[in-house]
């Protein structure tokens, strides 16, 4: 088993990548409002679809990834 730690001045989480993604939510809804990208995380595609149906404009539903884990626990985006 491979473990992954998320460290920003202190250890925020330590778990496997799969478990970290499940902790955040397996499905991400991205939407664009007020000139910004927003993300919401859901345990299932069904819940994500329900939420996305209430939004207007550009909406994207996709599997969550480790970048989403970083965003959720640090409230920061990964810079390239």
C-alpha positions as CSV (number, residue, x, y, z in Angstrom):
1,X,0.0,0.0,0.0
2,X,1.3,3.4,-1.0
3,X,0.6,6.3,1.4
4,X,0.4,9.9,0.5
5,X,0.8,12.8,2.9
6,X,-0.5,16.3,2.4
7,X,1.8,18.7,4.2
8,X,1.3,22.5,4.4
9,X,3.1,23.7,7.5
10,X,1.6,20.7,9.2
11,X,0.4,17.2,8.2
12,X,-3.2,17.7,7.0
13,X,-3.9,14.1,5.9
14,X,-2.1,10.8,5.5
15,X,-3.7,8.0,3.5
16,X,-3.7,6.2,0.2
17,X,-4.5,8.3,-2.9
18,X,-7.8,6.4,-3.4
19,X,-8.9,6.9,0.2
20,X,-8.1,10.6,0.1
21,X,-10.2,11.0,-3.1
22,X,-13.0,9.1,-1.4
23,X,-12.8,11.3,1.6
24,X,-13.2,14.4,-0.5
25,X,-15.8,12.9,-2.8
26,X,-15.5,10.7,-5.9
27,X,-17.1,13.1,-8.2
28,X,-16.4,16.8,-8.8
29,X,-18.8,19.4,-10.3
30,X,-17.0,22.4,-11.7
31,X,-18.9,25.4,-12.6
32,X,-18.1,29.0,-13.6
33,X,-19.7,31.9,-11.9
34,X,-18.6,35.5,-11.3
35,X,-15.6,35.0,-13.6
36,X,-14.2,32.2,-11.3
37,X,-14.1,28.4,-11.4
38,X,-15.9,26.7,-8.4
39,X,-15.8,23.1,-7.4
40,X,-18.2,21.0,-5.3
41,X,-17.5,17.4,-4.3
42,X,-19.9,14.5,-4.1
43,X,-19.8,10.9,-3.1
44,X,-21.7,9.7,-6.2
45,X,-22.4,10.7,-9.8
46,X,-26.2,10.7,-8.9
47,X,-25.7,13.4,-6.2
48,X,-23.4,15.4,-8.5
49,X,-26.0,15.3,-11.3
50,X,-28.7,16.5,-9.0
51,X,-26.6,19.4,-7.9
52,X,-25.4,20.2,-11.5
53,X,-29.0,20.3,-12.6
54,X,-29.6,23.3,-10.3
55,X,-26.8,25.4,-11.9
56,X,-26.9,27.7,-14.9
57,X,-24.1,28.2,-17.4
58,X,-21.1,26.0,-18.0
59,X,-21.0,22.9,-15.8
60,X,-18.6,20.0,-15.9
61,X,-18.9,16.7,-14.0
62,X,-15.8,14.6,-13.7
63,X,-14.0,12.1,-11.5
64,X,-12.2,13.7,-8.6
65,X,-8.4,13.6,-8.5
66,X,-5.5,14.4,-6.2
67,X,-5.5,18.1,-7.3
68,X,-9.1,18.2,-5.9
69,X,-7.8,16.7,-2.6
70,X,-5.2,19.5,-2.4
71,X,-7.8,22.2,-3.1
72,X,-10.3,20.8,-0.6
73,X,-7.9,20.6,2.3
74,X,-5.8,23.7,1.7
75,X,-8.3,26.0,-0.1
76,X,-5.4,26.6,-2.6
77,X,-5.0,25.6,-6.3
78,X,-2.0,23.7,-7.5
79,X,0.1,26.2,-9.5
80,X,1.9,25.0,-12.6
